[in-house]
Amino acid sequence: MTEFLKFETTGIDTTNKEKLVETKRLLEQYKKIVEAKLDNLLKLWKVDFRPDFQQLTKFQKR
């Protein structure tokens, strides 16, 4: 069974090439967003929260 991608148009008949170009542009934008999120996540993992948690624990015991 073959699956086909269905592109919706806004009343303007675009060619398959235009659709592929736009899809490629959107995928490149998505890739940049994912890379930025991963970069931020890696930075967050590098943060050492232990001293902060220790301070909170000491404060709660008072």
C-alpha positions in Angstrom: 0.0 0.0 0.0 1.5 3.3 -1.0 1.0 6.4 1.2 0.7 9.8 -0.4 1.4 13.1 1.3 -1.5 15.5 0.9 -0.7 19.2 0.8 -3.4 21.7 1.4 -3.5 24.8 -0.7 -4.9 28.2 0.0 -6.6 28.6 -3.3 -3.3 29.1 -5.2 -2.3 26.0 -7.2 1.4 25.5 -6.3 3.6 23.1 -8.1 5.1 20.0 -6.5 8.6 21.7 -6.6 7.3 24.7 -4.7 5.7 22.4 -2.1 9.0 20.5 -1.8 11.0 23.7 -1.4 8.6 25.0 1.3 8.7 21.6 3.1 12.5 21.7 3.0 12.5 25.2 4.5 10.1 24.2 7.3 12.2 21.1 8.1 15.4 23.3 8.3 13.6 25.7 10.7 12.4 22.7 12.8 16.0 21.3 12.9 17.3 24.7 14.1 14.7 24.8 16.9 15.5 21.2 18.0 19.2 21.9 18.0 18.7 25.1 20.1 16.5 23.2 22.6 19.0 20.4 22.8 21.8 22.9 23.4 19.8 24.6 26.2 19.1 21.2 27.7 22.8 20.2 27.7 23.6 23.5 29.4 20.9 22.8 32.1 22.4 19.3 32.7 25.8 20.9 33.4 24.4 23.1 36.2 25.1 21.7 39.6 22.0 22.1 41.7 23.3 20.2 44.8 24.4 23.3 46.7 21.0 24.9 46.2 19.2 21.8 47.3 21.4 21.6 50.4 20.6 25.2 51.3 16.9 24.5 50.9 17.2 21.4 53.1 18.9 23.4 55.8 16.3 26.2 55.6 13.4 23.7 55.8 14.9 22.1 59.0 14.8 25.4 60.8 
